[in-house]
């Protein structure tokens, strides 16, 4: 019996791939910032604060791109979901760091 192949015109959205890349960068930068603060004995420098601001920017833009690319019906959604999860993790991580810095002194 011959194999049946299904061909499709769907492809991965560039916005979804960019969302995943921005989420990965934000998560790696957040891990670096937390590790650097730990190494410095809990002293967060201005550079690490700037890193936190860039993480917020990347995660917000990545989350928006992920939702935009997920709403398109004629494309695959794998990278959209990966980007949304990674960017939400980065936003949650920054929120936890800010909460800990404000109330856990």
C-alpha positions in Angstrom: 0.0 0.0 0.0 1.4 3.4 -0.9 2.0 6.0 1.7 -0.3 9.0 1.7 1.3 12.4 2.2 -0.5 15.5 3.2 0.9 18.7 1.7 0.1 22.0 3.2 0.8 25.7 2.6 1.3 26.4 6.3 4.6 27.7 7.5 6.1 29.1 10.7 5.5 32.8 11.2 8.5 35.1 11.5 6.7 36.8 14.4 6.4 33.5 16.2 10.0 32.7 15.7 11.0 36.2 16.9 8.7 35.8 19.9 10.5 32.6 20.9 14.0 34.2 20.4 13.1 37.2 22.5 11.7 34.9 25.2 14.9 32.9 25.2 17.1 36.0 25.4 14.9 37.4 28.2 15.1 34.2 30.2 18.9 33.8 29.8 19.4 37.5 30.7 17.2 37.0 33.8 19.2 34.0 34.9 22.4 35.9 34.4 21.1 38.9 36.4 20.0 36.7 39.3 23.3 34.7 39.3 25.4 37.9 39.2 23.5 39.3 42.1 24.0 36.1 44.0 27.7 36.2 43.3 28.0 39.8 44.4 26.4 38.9 47.8 22.9 40.3 47.0 24.2 43.7 45.8 22.4 44.6 42.6 24.2 47.2 40.5 22.7 49.7 38.1 23.8 47.6 35.2 21.7 44.7 36.5 18.8 47.1 36.9 19.2 48.1 33.3 19.3 44.4 32.4 15.9 44.0 34.2 14.4 46.9 32.2 15.6 45.3 28.9 14.2 42.0 30.0 10.8 43.6 30.6 10.9 45.2 27.2 11.9 42.0 25.4 9.4 39.9 27.2 6.5 42.4 26.5 7.3 42.7 22.8 7.8 38.9 22.6 4.5 38.3 24.3 2.7 40.7 21.9 4.3 39.0 18.9 3.4 35.6 20.2 -0.3 36.5 20.5 -0.4 38.2 17.1 1.2 35.2 15.4 -1.2 32.8 17.3 -4.2 34.5 16.0 -3.3 33.7 12.3 -5.1 30.6 11.2 -2.9 29.7 8.1 0.3 29.2 10.0 1.8 26.7 12.5 1.5 27.7 16.1 4.4 25.8 17.8 6.7 28.7 18.0 3.9 31.0 19.1 3.2 28.8 22.1 6.9 28.4 22.9 7.3 32.2 22.7 4.3 32.9 24.9 5.5 30.5 27.6 9.1 31.8 27.6 8.0 35.4 27.7 5.4 34.8 30.5 8.2 33.0 32.4 10.5 36.1 32.0 7.7 38.5 33.1 6.9 36.3 36.1 10.6 36.1 37.0 11.1 39.8 36.9 7.9 40.3 38.9 9.2 37.9 41.5 12.6 39.7 41.7 10.9 43.1 42.1 8.5 41.8 44.7 11.4 40.2 46.7 13.4 43.4 46.4 10.6 45.5 47.7 9.2 43.3 50.5 11.9 40.9 51.5 14.6 43.1 52.9 
